[in-house]
């Protein structure tokens, strides 16, 4: 017997300060592994991100706190290089998490939901083809035979920059049997301690003081946004689980925004 897809639901009369509470409730009540929330613009998305996090914390830990990310717009090449790279890296981080969950059909009670907030412009912008993205991403774990030189070659292939000190996303530095790496999808860099080709330990570290921090079991490395990969024909859809929950904030406003984007592309 085939399952019946959920019917669209509409909630009206929700004032902006209460939207975070409603979104938190919709996410926690659903068994969808991913919730994609489309807002009128990025400022609204960022504000709803903070509000949704707040109301999830106030839920008192009854459900795992969801992982909430913002998919920003990529910036034109003539924009500030650091800001443009940061925006592209944030997009890469979201794509990495989405592709990791795209085969999950149902969220269990102990697994946190993945929530992505975005706006029409960011939603329709090109993304790498899923196969190309996956082939340029890999995970390394403590205790694995990684290969010191092999890892350096892979970092070069991912278009990471070799620097004296690893201080920014997309950088790596080599010191003796250590490799410091700042993944483009991470909020902090990591120090990899090798014994020959065996990865003995991974620790986070402070890019300012260069002091090592907590031990980490594994890290995932994605390609630098500067690396030009094949473009996905179906856009973001290829990265989404079939059970993704789609939430539209102010649908009438979004309809106008998507219409304007369509007119510009003609």
Secondary structure as UniProt FT lines:
FT   HELIX           16..29
FT   STRAND          34..39
FT   HELIX           42..57
FT   TURN            58..61
FT   STRAND          67..70
FT   TURN            77..78
FT   HELIX           81..101
FT   TURN            102..103
FT   TURN            109..110
FT   STRAND          114..119
FT   HELIX           120..124
FT   HELIX           130..135
FT   STRAND          137..141
FT   TURN            142..143
FT   HELIX           148..157
FT   TURN            158..159
FT   STRAND          161..162
FT   TURN            169..170
FT   STRAND          171..175
FT   TURN            176..177
FT   STRAND          178..181
FT   TURN            184..185
FT   STRAND          189..195
FT   TURN            196..197
FT   STRAND          198..205
FT   TURN            207..209
FT   STRAND          212..216
FT   STRAND          218..222
FT   TURN            225..226
FT   TURN            233..234
FT   HELIX           235..239
FT   TURN            242..243
FT   STRAND          245..248
FT   HELIX           251..265
//
